Amino acid sequence: MLILLEGEKVRASVLLWNIVPWYLGVASRKPKIAELLEGAEATLDLLETVLLDVHTVVVCGRSEPSRRGIRLRSR
């Protein structure tokens, strides 16, 4: 978690989160589509149950299936 300060006032906090937040094995192995969609589901569940004050989610990376998973669930 990153905390962005403006003087002594907290301006924003940032949580960096991998779309597949569990261990997949060797770092060179890319996640399968099912793992990306499962990770997107877990991420959205986290946003709906724990991180209720989140205002913005920025999806990074080149993984279209993970972006598609986020879009499918958010509609």
BELMO-V37920 format. One record per residue. SS is DSSP state (@ for helix, = for strand, . for the rest). NEAR is the number of other ideal C-beta (glycine too) atoms within 8 Angstrom. D_LAST is the distance of its C-alpha to the last C-alpha in Angstrom with 2 decimals. Layout:
# BELMO-V37920
SS:NEAR:D_LAST
SS:NEAR:D_LAST
This chain:
# BELMO-V37920
.:6:27.50
=:7:28.78
=:8:29.96
=:9:30.51
=:8:33.47
=:6:34.93
.:4:38.46
.:3:38.17
=:6:34.90
=:8:31.64
=:6:29.49
=:6:26.49
=:8:25.79
=:8:24.04
.:7:23.00
.:6:23.16
.:7:21.21
.:6:21.36
.:14:18.30
.:11:20.78
.:8:22.69
.:5:25.38
.:3:28.50
.:7:28.31
.:4:32.03
.:4:33.78
.:3:32.08
.:4:32.54
.:7:30.35
.:4:26.89
.:11:24.09
.:6:23.19
@:7:19.78
@:6:19.52
@:10:20.46
@:15:17.89
@:11:15.03
@:9:16.82
@:16:17.17
@:14:13.51
@:10:12.99
@:9:16.02
@:12:14.98
@:11:11.76
@:8:14.08
@:10:16.58
@:11:14.46
@:6:13.61
@:6:17.23
.:5:19.63
.:7:18.51
.:7:17.38
.:4:18.87
.:7:17.06
.:3:16.37
.:4:15.66
.:6:14.65
.:4:16.43
.:8:15.94
.:3:19.45
.:6:21.29
.:3:21.39
.:9:19.27
@:6:16.74
@:9:15.73
@:15:14.77
@:9:12.71
@:8:11.05
@:14:10.51
@:13:8.92
@:8:6.44
@:8:5.90
@:9:5.64
@:6:3.80
.:4:0.00
